[in-house]
Amino acid sequence: MHNKGYGTMCGHAVISLGRYAIDYGFVKPKAPETTVNIQCPCGIVRAHVEYQNGKTGSTRFHSVPAFAFATDVEVTVPGHGKILVDIGYGGAFYAYVSAKVLGLDVTSSKARELGAVGLAVSKAVEEQVKLTHPDDDELAFLCGTIFTDGNDVYSTEAAVQVCTFAVAGVDRSPCGSGVTGRIAIQHHKGQIQLNQTRVFKNGKTGSPFTGKPVRQTKDLTATGYASYNRNR
């Protein structure tokens, strides 16, 4: 839940709930890894929780099919003029744009400023772009705007981003659904191949997720996969 209601998918929450379900006895643990199926509004998301010596640890999740909805979409943002954004779905829809396009930086700009500009971009996309989802019309709404460092071609260097959502909210994680959607866009553009793993960092907190496209669906979309490596 956030300041605009409920989201359709949250990777950060999936990681937390996967561990919580085992730690508090809702799911019987099995070493070395326990699978926890979580019913999200976007569909079943499977969390795979490391379990060793009676403790949960690193958690990864296999998300719902993701896709690039549209690329290089022109929208007019009040105070910033016309910009191009990509729109991707990774359990939730996000608009993606390089922070530099709006005179921002994913690491040095203040969170409050990123949130405010992100809200302006999101409102512009909502007003000017009609979203559709292939399976469920209730999923066809924008969750927010993700500012990127523009570093999208695959490399061993971490990609950096900041997710803004709802009413000027700023995510402290890289955003699991946002990472999944960004990977789908990168795969669509030929910037990352199946089973290539890349690190995605939050520009403000430095917290990392790793992600990779693991397979193509019948509609040639990419499915995201992220890991969480902080010890309990």
Secondary structure, DSSP 8 states (H G I E B T S, - for coil): -BTTB--S--HHHHHHHHHHHHHTTSS---SSEEEEEEEETTEEEEEEEEEETTEEEEEEEEEEEEEEEEEEEEEEETTTEEEEEEEEESSSEEEEEEGGGGT--TTTS-HHHHHHHHHHHHHHHHHH-----SS-GGG-SEEEEEEE-S--S--SS-EEEEEEETTTEE-SS--HHHHHHHHHHHHHTTSS-TT--EEEEETTT--EEEE----B-TT--EEEEEEE----
